[in-house]
Amino acid sequence: MAIILDLQNESAATSVPAARQVQQWLKAALQADYARLEQTIRVVDEPESRSLNRQFRDRDSATNVLAFPADSELLDYDCLGDLVICAPLVVTEAMAQGRSLDAHWAHLVIHGMLHLQGYDHHTEAQAARMEALEVEILDTLGYTNPYND
């Protein structure tokens, strides 16, 4: 499978993972087979995250990851959608949770990719299913359960 990654770092962060690492996380998160997948991840600072979150989710705060599913019927190639990740929040959350930056980046990329594939956490049952899948995927990559205190 070929993953064509457009990793856009529009933030001031220097801690953004390398594209090769992100591609590994993307591949691990996929729940279906694709011959060729095009994926955009835009890394932003808090003002852009806040603006997008306000515009598309009616929440006036920055958020760690936003997922924008693609309308695949309009495309002639495989694209699940776009992810927007707020780099300063990744750093803040990783420190607060006592996790490595690498582990938290992996978790947020996987979390966002699962959203793009139709997973959600609006109900307890949905959250349990999505979290279990995240933990399973992260484990295959050598990361610990992010939901353990």
CYANA upper distance limits for C-alpha pairs under 8 A (distance plus 0.5 A):
  1 MET  CA     33 ASP  CA      8.27
  1 MET  CA     34 TYR  CA      6.77
  1 MET  CA     35 ALA  CA      5.47
  1 MET  CA     36 ARG  CA      6.25
  1 MET  CA     37 LEU  CA      8.28
  2 ALA  CA     34 TYR  CA      8.48
  2 ALA  CA     35 ALA  CA      6.88
  2 ALA  CA     36 ARG  CA      5.17
  2 ALA  CA     37 LEU  CA      6.78
  3 ILE  CA     23 GLN  CA      7.35
  3 ILE  CA     27 LYS  CA      8.18
  3 ILE  CA     36 ARG  CA      6.31
  3 ILE  CA     37 LEU  CA      5.32
  3 ILE  CA     38 GLU  CA      6.38
  3 ILE  CA     39 GLN  CA      7.68
  4 ILE  CA     36 ARG  CA      7.86
  4 ILE  CA     37 LEU  CA      6.52
  4 ILE  CA     38 GLU  CA      5.13
  4 ILE  CA     39 GLN  CA      6.67
  5 LEU  CA     19 ALA  CA      7.80
  5 LEU  CA     23 GLN  CA      7.49
  5 LEU  CA     38 GLU  CA      6.51
  5 LEU  CA     39 GLN  CA      5.48
  5 LEU  CA     40 THR  CA      6.35
  5 LEU  CA     41 ILE  CA      8.07
  6 ASP  CA     38 GLU  CA      8.24
  6 ASP  CA     39 GLN  CA      6.66
  6 ASP  CA     40 THR  CA      5.10
  6 ASP  CA     41 ILE  CA      6.77
  7 LEU  CA     19 ALA  CA      7.15
  7 LEU  CA     40 THR  CA      6.45
  7 LEU  CA     41 ILE  CA      5.50
  7 LEU  CA     42 ARG  CA      6.54
  7 LEU  CA     43 VAL  CA      8.07
  8 GLN  CA     40 THR  CA      8.01
  8 GLN  CA     41 ILE  CA      6.65
  8 GLN  CA     42 ARG  CA      5.11
  8 GLN  CA     43 VAL  CA      6.42
  9 ASN  CA     16 VAL  CA      8.07
  9 ASN  CA     42 ARG  CA      6.54
  9 ASN  CA     43 VAL  CA      5.21
  9 ASN  CA     44 VAL  CA      7.11
 10 GLU  CA     42 ARG  CA      7.48
 10 GLU  CA     43 VAL  CA      6.16
 10 GLU  CA     44 VAL  CA      5.62
 10 GLU  CA     45 ASP  CA      7.86
 11 SER  CA     43 VAL  CA      6.49
 11 SER  CA     44 VAL  CA      4.96
 11 SER  CA     45 ASP  CA      5.43
 11 SER  CA     87 ALA  CA      7.38
 12 ALA  CA     44 VAL  CA      8.48
 12 ALA  CA     45 ASP  CA      7.50
 13 ALA  CA     45 ASP  CA      8.45
 13 ALA  CA     87 ALA  CA      6.75
 13 ALA  CA     88 PRO  CA      7.59
 15 SER  CA     87 ALA  CA      8.35
 15 SER  CA    101 LEU  CA      8.44
 16 VAL  CA     43 VAL  CA      8.40
 16 VAL  CA     87 ALA  CA      7.79
 17 PRO  CA     21 GLN  CA      6.95
 17 PRO  CA     22 VAL  CA      7.17
 17 PRO  CA    102 ASP  CA      7.87
 17 PRO  CA    105 TRP  CA      8.12
 18 ALA  CA     22 VAL  CA      6.96
 19 ALA  CA     23 GLN  CA      6.58
 20 ARG  CA     24 GLN  CA      6.99
 21 GLN  CA     25 TRP  CA      7.08
 22 VAL  CA     26 LEU  CA      6.66
 22 VAL  CA    106 ALA  CA      7.98
 22 VAL  CA    109 VAL  CA      8.07
 23 GLN  CA     27 LYS  CA      6.60
 24 GLN  CA     28 ALA  CA      6.76
 25 TRP  CA     29 ALA  CA      6.77
 25 TRP  CA    106 ALA  CA      6.60
 25 TRP  CA    109 VAL  CA      7.29
 25 TRP  CA    110 ILE  CA      6.92
 25 TRP  CA    141 LEU  CA      8.49
 26 LEU  CA     30 LEU  CA      7.02
 26 LEU  CA    109 VAL  CA      7.46
 26 LEU  CA    110 ILE  CA      7.10
 26 LEU  CA    113 MET  CA      7.51
 28 ALA  CA    110 ILE  CA      8.33
 28 ALA  CA    137 ILE  CA      6.87
 28 ALA  CA    141 LEU  CA      8.41
 29 ALA  CA    110 ILE  CA      5.88
 29 ALA  CA    113 MET  CA      6.82
 29 ALA  CA    114 LEU  CA      7.18
 29 ALA  CA    137 ILE  CA      7.07
 30 LEU  CA    113 MET  CA      7.87
 30 LEU  CA    114 LEU  CA      8.11
 30 LEU  CA    117 GLN  CA      8.49
 31 GLN  CA    117 GLN  CA      8.07
 34 TYR  CA     78 ASP  CA      7.70
 36 ARG  CA     77 TYR  CA      8.15
 36 ARG  CA     78 ASP  CA      6.96
 37 LEU  CA     77 TYR  CA      7.89
 37 LEU  CA     78 ASP  CA      5.48
 37 LEU  CA     79 CYS  CA      6.19
 37 LEU  CA     80 LEU  CA      8.42
 38 GLU  CA     77 TYR  CA      8.17
 38 GLU  CA     78 ASP  CA      6.73
 38 GLU  CA     79 CYS  CA      5.58
 38 GLU  CA     80 LEU  CA      8.29
 39 GLN  CA     79 CYS  CA      6.57
 39 GLN  CA     80 LEU  CA      7.52
 39 GLN  CA     81 GLY  CA      7.26
 39 GLN  CA     82 ASP  CA      6.99
 40 THR  CA     81 GLY  CA      7.78
 40 THR  CA     82 ASP  CA      5.57
 40 THR  CA     83 LEU  CA      6.90
 41 ILE  CA     82 ASP  CA      6.43
 41 ILE  CA     83 LEU  CA      5.24
 41 ILE  CA     84 VAL  CA      6.23
 41 ILE  CA     85 ILE  CA      7.76
 42 ARG  CA     82 ASP  CA      8.21
 42 ARG  CA     83 LEU  CA      6.74
 42 ARG  CA     84 VAL  CA      5.23
 42 ARG  CA     85 ILE  CA      6.80
 43 VAL  CA     84 VAL  CA      6.30
 43 VAL  CA     85 ILE  CA      5.39
 43 VAL  CA     86 CYS  CA      6.34
 43 VAL  CA     87 ALA  CA      6.68
 44 VAL  CA     48 GLU  CA      6.72
 44 VAL  CA     49 SER  CA      6.98
 44 VAL  CA     84 VAL  CA      7.47
 44 VAL  CA     85 ILE  CA      6.65
 44 VAL  CA     86 CYS  CA      5.41
 44 VAL  CA     87 ALA  CA      6.54
 45 ASP  CA     49 SER  CA      6.91
 45 ASP  CA     86 CYS  CA      5.90
 45 ASP  CA     87 ALA  CA      6.51
 45 ASP  CA     88 PRO  CA      6.72
 46 GLU  CA     50 ARG  CA      6.38
 46 GLU  CA     62 ALA  CA      5.91
 46 GLU  CA     63 THR  CA      8.38
 46 GLU  CA     86 CYS  CA      6.65
 46 GLU  CA     87 ALA  CA      8.40
 46 GLU  CA     88 PRO  CA      7.31
 46 GLU  CA     89 LEU  CA      8.09
 47 PRO  CA     51 SER  CA      6.61
 47 PRO  CA     62 ALA  CA      7.51
 48 GLU  CA     52 LEU  CA      6.65
 48 GLU  CA     62 ALA  CA      8.28
 49 SER  CA     53 ASN  CA      6.49
 49 SER  CA     61 SER  CA      8.16
 49 SER  CA     62 ALA  CA      5.32
 49 SER  CA     63 THR  CA      6.69
 49 SER  CA     64 ASN  CA      8.43
 49 SER  CA     84 VAL  CA      8.02
 49 SER  CA     85 ILE  CA      8.12
 49 SER  CA     86 CYS  CA      6.56
 50 ARG  CA     54 ARG  CA      6.52
 50 ARG  CA     59 ARG  CA      8.32
 50 ARG  CA     60 ASP  CA      6.61
 50 ARG  CA     61 SER  CA      5.22
 50 ARG  CA     62 ALA  CA      4.32
 50 ARG  CA     63 THR  CA      7.31
 51 SER  CA     55 GLN  CA      6.57
 51 SER  CA     60 ASP  CA      7.98
 51 SER  CA     61 SER  CA      8.34
 51 SER  CA     62 ALA  CA      8.06
 52 LEU  CA     56 PHE  CA      6.39
 52 LEU  CA     57 ARG  CA      8.26
 53 ASN  CA     57 ARG  CA      5.65
 53 ASN  CA     58 ASP  CA      6.90
 53 ASN  CA     59 ARG  CA      6.08
 53 ASN  CA     60 ASP  CA      7.13
 53 ASN  CA     61 SER  CA      7.23
 53 ASN  CA     62 ALA  CA      7.02
 53 ASN  CA     63 THR  CA      7.48
 53 ASN  CA     66 LEU  CA      8.03
 54 ARG  CA     58 ASP  CA      4.86
 54 ARG  CA     59 ARG  CA      5.06
 54 ARG  CA     60 ASP  CA      5.36
 54 ARG  CA     61 SER  CA      7.51
 55 GLN  CA     59 ARG  CA      8.33
 62 ALA  CA     86 CYS  CA      7.97
 63 THR  CA     85 ILE  CA      8.41
 63 THR  CA     86 CYS  CA      7.14
 63 THR  CA     89 LEU  CA      7.71
 64 ASN  CA     85 ILE  CA      6.12
 64 ASN  CA     86 CYS  CA      5.57
 64 ASN  CA     87 ALA  CA      8.10
 64 ASN  CA     89 LEU  CA      6.11
 64 ASN  CA     90 VAL  CA      6.84
 64 ASN  CA    108 LEU  CA      8.00
 65 VAL  CA     83 LEU  CA      7.35
 65 VAL  CA     84 VAL  CA      6.08
 65 VAL  CA     85 ILE  CA      4.96
 65 VAL  CA     86 CYS  CA      6.88
 65 VAL  CA    108 LEU  CA      7.02
 65 VAL  CA    109 VAL  CA      8.47
 65 VAL  CA    112 GLY  CA      6.92
 66 LEU  CA     83 LEU  CA      6.16
 66 LEU  CA     84 VAL  CA      5.56
 66 LEU  CA     85 ILE  CA      7.01
 66 LEU  CA    112 GLY  CA      7.33
 67 ALA  CA     81 GLY  CA      7.70
 67 ALA  CA     82 ASP  CA      6.47
 67 ALA  CA     83 LEU  CA      5.19
 67 ALA  CA     84 VAL  CA      7.07
 67 ALA  CA    112 GLY  CA      6.17
 67 ALA  CA    113 MET  CA      8.10
 67 ALA  CA    115 HIS  CA      6.90
 67 ALA  CA    116 LEU  CA      6.70
 68 PHE  CA     81 GLY  CA      5.89
 68 PHE  CA     82 ASP  CA      5.58
 68 PHE  CA     83 LEU  CA      6.73
 68 PHE  CA    116 LEU  CA      7.44
 69 PRO  CA     80 LEU  CA      6.33
 69 PRO  CA     81 GLY  CA      4.61
 69 PRO  CA     82 ASP  CA      6.93
 69 PRO  CA    115 HIS  CA      8.48
 69 PRO  CA    116 LEU  CA      5.68
 69 PRO  CA    117 GLN  CA      8.49
 70 ALA  CA     79 CYS  CA      7.06
 70 ALA  CA     80 LEU  CA      5.94
 70 ALA  CA     81 GLY  CA      4.64
 70 ALA  CA     82 ASP  CA      7.79
 71 ASP  CA     75 LEU  CA      7.70
 71 ASP  CA     81 GLY  CA      8.35
 72 SER  CA     76 ASP  CA      8.34
 72 SER  CA     77 TYR  CA      8.41
 72 SER  CA     78 ASP  CA      7.54
 72 SER  CA     79 CYS  CA      7.15
 72 SER  CA     80 LEU  CA      7.62
 75 LEU  CA     79 CYS  CA      8.21
 80 LEU  CA    116 LEU  CA      6.23
 80 LEU  CA    117 GLN  CA      7.38
 81 GLY  CA    116 LEU  CA      6.74
 82 ASP  CA    116 LEU  CA      8.46
 83 LEU  CA    109 VAL  CA      8.48
 83 LEU  CA    112 GLY  CA      6.94
 83 LEU  CA    113 MET  CA      8.18
 85 ILE  CA     90 VAL  CA      8.43
 85 ILE  CA    108 LEU  CA      8.26
 86 CYS  CA     90 VAL  CA      6.96
 87 ALA  CA     91 VAL  CA      7.00
 88 PRO  CA     92 THR  CA      6.73
 89 LEU  CA     93 GLU  CA      6.30
 90 VAL  CA     94 ALA  CA      6.48
 90 VAL  CA    101 LEU  CA      7.74
 90 VAL  CA    104 HIS  CA      7.17
 90 VAL  CA    105 TRP  CA      7.23
 91 VAL  CA     95 MET  CA      6.73
 91 VAL  CA    101 LEU  CA      6.94
 92 THR  CA     96 ALA  CA      6.67
 93 GLU  CA     97 GLN  CA      6.47
 93 GLU  CA    104 HIS  CA      8.42
 94 ALA  CA     98 GLY  CA      6.44
 94 ALA  CA     99 ARG  CA      5.42
 94 ALA  CA    100 SER  CA      6.63
 94 ALA  CA    101 LEU  CA      6.25
 94 ALA  CA    104 HIS  CA      6.37
 95 MET  CA     99 ARG  CA      6.78
 95 MET  CA    100 SER  CA      8.09
 95 MET  CA    101 LEU  CA      8.45
 99 ARG  CA    103 ALA  CA      7.03
 99 ARG  CA    104 HIS  CA      7.14
100 SER  CA    104 HIS  CA      6.90
101 LEU  CA    105 TRP  CA      6.55
102 ASP  CA    106 ALA  CA      6.66
103 ALA  CA    107 HIS  CA      6.69
103 ALA  CA    143 TYR  CA      6.64
104 HIS  CA    108 LEU  CA      6.70
105 TRP  CA    109 VAL  CA      6.66
106 ALA  CA    110 ILE  CA      6.61
106 ALA  CA    138 LEU  CA      8.02
107 HIS  CA    111 HIS  CA      6.40
107 HIS  CA    134 GLU  CA      7.79
107 HIS  CA    138 LEU  CA      7.48
107 HIS  CA    146 PRO  CA      8.10
108 LEU  CA    112 GLY  CA      6.47
109 VAL  CA    113 MET  CA      6.60
110 ILE  CA    114 LEU  CA      6.66
110 ILE  CA    134 GLU  CA      7.26
110 ILE  CA    137 ILE  CA      8.42
111 HIS  CA    115 HIS  CA      6.95
111 HIS  CA    134 GLU  CA      7.16
112 GLY  CA    116 LEU  CA      6.89
113 MET  CA    117 GLN  CA      6.91
114 LEU  CA    118 GLY  CA      7.04
114 LEU  CA    119 TYR  CA      5.89
114 LEU  CA    120 ASP  CA      8.29
114 LEU  CA    130 MET  CA      8.13
115 HIS  CA    119 TYR  CA      5.28
115 HIS  CA    120 ASP  CA      6.38
119 TYR  CA    126 GLN  CA      7.89
119 TYR  CA    130 MET  CA      6.75
120 ASP  CA    126 GLN  CA      6.38
120 ASP  CA    127 ALA  CA      7.09
120 ASP  CA    130 MET  CA      7.13
121 HIS  CA    125 ALA  CA      8.22
121 HIS  CA    126 GLN  CA      5.27
121 HIS  CA    127 ALA  CA      4.44
121 HIS  CA    128 ALA  CA      8.18
121 HIS  CA    130 MET  CA      7.28
122 HIS  CA    126 GLN  CA      6.92
122 HIS  CA    127 ALA  CA      7.24
123 THR  CA    127 ALA  CA      6.59
124 GLU  CA    128 ALA  CA      6.54
125 ALA  CA    129 ARG  CA      6.74
126 GLN  CA    130 MET  CA      6.60
127 ALA  CA    131 GLU  CA      6.35
128 ALA  CA    132 ALA  CA      6.50
129 ARG  CA    133 LEU  CA      6.82
130 MET  CA    134 GLU  CA      6.69
131 GLU  CA    135 VAL  CA      6.61
131 GLU  CA    147 TYR  CA      8.45
132 ALA  CA    136 GLU  CA      6.66
133 LEU  CA    137 ILE  CA      6.64
134 GLU  CA    138 LEU  CA      6.51
135 VAL  CA    139 ASP  CA      6.49
135 VAL  CA    144 THR  CA      8.00
135 VAL  CA    145 ASN  CA      5.87
135 VAL  CA    146 PRO  CA      7.74
136 GLU  CA    140 THR  CA      6.98
137 ILE  CA    141 LEU  CA      7.15
138 LEU  CA    142 GLY  CA      6.84
138 LEU  CA    143 TYR  CA      5.59
138 LEU  CA    144 THR  CA      7.26
138 LEU  CA    145 ASN  CA      7.75
139 ASP  CA    143 TYR  CA      5.68
139 ASP  CA    144 THR  CA      6.61
139 ASP  CA    145 ASN  CA      7.81
